Amino acid sequence: MMKFQIKTFEELNTTELYNILQLRSEVFVVEQDCVYQDVDFKDQKSLHVIGTKNDKIVGYTRIFKPGDYFDNASIGRVVVAASERKYGFGHDLMKASIKAVKTALKVDKITISAQKYLKKFYESHNFIQVGEEYLEDGIPHIRMDKV
């Protein structure tokens, strides 16, 4: 079972930040074979949803208030360690992130830039595709809004 914490950038300690960046790099750069600049200076204005199992970070998202990324609030960098995906932690992580948007930011409207192959996953959390497919860092993406 994953436990969740929500922290501002300033509340992250150096070990947590290092482990978050390592997980993001492991999945988005190495596993997905995508060379891109993950450290983008957006972490400082994000809330960080951290999922841990046995005190190890195994899941993570960052959330933005309306206007910081999209007009609506946003959830990004959705990641679960490969070894932990078989437990449904991605769904737990999305539920925790949606809840964090509602409680911390006090809004309901959420927009995401989703990797296209995860469309059904996000649809299971009541997101719908808005607009056409586009490339982001060489990977097909779609904009999705929570309904």
C-alpha positions in Angstrom: 0.0 0.0 0.0 1.2 3.5 -0.9 1.2 6.3 1.6 0.9 9.9 0.3 2.3 13.2 1.3 1.8 16.6 -0.3 4.7 19.1 -0.1 5.7 22.4 -1.5 9.1 22.6 -3.2 10.5 24.3 -0.1 9.3 21.5 2.1 11.1 18.8 0.2 14.4 17.7 1.7 17.4 17.0 -0.5 17.0 13.3 -0.3 13.4 13.4 -1.3 14.2 15.7 -4.2 17.0 13.5 -5.3 14.8 10.4 -5.2 12.0 12.1 -7.1 14.3 13.3 -9.8 15.9 9.8 -10.0 12.4 8.2 -10.4 11.4 10.6 -13.1 14.7 10.1 -14.9 14.4 6.3 -14.6 11.0 6.3 -16.2 10.7 9.3 -18.5 14.3 9.4 -19.8 15.7 5.8 -19.6 12.6 3.5 -19.8 10.8 5.7 -22.4 14.1 6.4 -24.2 13.3 10.1 -24.4 16.0 12.7 -24.2 14.5 15.8 -22.7 15.1 18.4 -20.0 13.1 17.1 -17.0 14.5 19.7 -14.6 12.4 22.6 -16.0 12.2 25.2 -13.2 8.5 24.3 -12.8 9.0 22.2 -9.7 9.4 25.3 -7.6 5.8 26.4 -8.2 4.3 22.9 -8.0 2.8 21.0 -5.2 4.4 17.5 -5.0 2.4 14.4 -4.4 4.7 11.7 -3.1 3.7 8.1 -2.9 5.9 5.9 -0.7 6.0 2.2 0.0 8.2 1.0 2.9 9.6 4.5 3.1 10.8 4.4 -0.6 9.3 6.8 -3.1 7.6 4.7 -5.7 5.0 7.1 -7.1 4.9 10.8 -7.8 3.0 13.7 -9.5 3.3 17.4 -9.4 0.2 19.7 -9.4 -0.2 23.2 -10.6 -2.7 25.8 -9.6 -4.8 27.4 -12.4 -2.8 29.6 -14.7 0.6 28.1 -13.9 0.6 25.5 -16.7 -2.9 25.5 -18.2 -5.9 27.8 -17.5 -7.2 25.0 -15.2 -5.3 23.3 -12.4 -3.0 20.6 -13.8 -1.4 17.3 -12.8 1.9 16.3 -14.4 4.9 14.1 -14.3 2.6 11.1 -13.3 5.1 8.3 -12.6 5.1 5.0 -10.8 8.2 2.8 -10.5 8.1 -0.1 -13.0 8.4 -2.7 -10.2 5.2 -1.3 -8.5 2.8 -0.8 -11.4 1.3 -4.3 -11.0 -0.3 -3.2 -7.8 -2.6 -0.6 -9.3 -0.6 2.2 -7.7 -1.1 4.5 -10.7 -4.8 4.6 -9.9 -4.1 5.3 -6.2 -1.7 8.0 -7.2 -4.2 9.7 -9.6 -7.0 9.6 -6.9 -4.6 11.2 -4.4 -3.5 13.8 -6.9 -7.1 14.7 -7.9 -8.0 14.9 -4.2 -4.9 17.2 -3.6 -6.1 19.5 -6.3 -9.5 19.8 -4.7 -8.3 20.2 -1.1 -5.1 22.2 -1.5 -6.1 24.3 -4.5 -9.8 24.4 -3.9 -10.7 23.8 -7.6 -12.4 21.0 -9.5 -11.4 21.7 -13.1 -8.2 19.8 -14.1 -6.3 19.7 -17.4 -3.5 17.3 -18.2 -1.1 16.7 -21.1 -1.4 12.9 -21.3 0.8 10.4 -23.2 -1.7 9.1 -25.8 -1.1 5.4 -24.9 -2.5 6.2 -21.4 -5.8 7.6 -22.7 -8.0 4.8 -21.3 -6.2 5.0 -17.9 -7.0 8.7 -17.6 -10.6 8.1 -18.9 -11.1 5.8 -16.0 -10.5 8.9 -13.8 -13.1 10.9 -15.8 -10.8 12.8 -18.1 -11.9 13.3 -21.7 -9.7 14.1 -24.7 -9.9 17.7 -25.9 -8.4 18.5 -29.3 -6.0 16.7 -31.5 -2.9 14.6 -30.8 0.4 16.5 -30.6 4.0 15.7 -30.0 5.7 16.6 -26.8 9.3 15.7 -26.5 8.8 13.4 -29.5 6.0 11.4 -27.7 2.4 11.5 -28.9 0.3 13.4 -26.3 -3.3 14.5 -25.9 -4.9 17.3 -23.8 -7.5 15.9 -21.4 -9.9 17.7 -19.1 -11.5 16.2 -16.0 -15.3 16.2 -16.3 
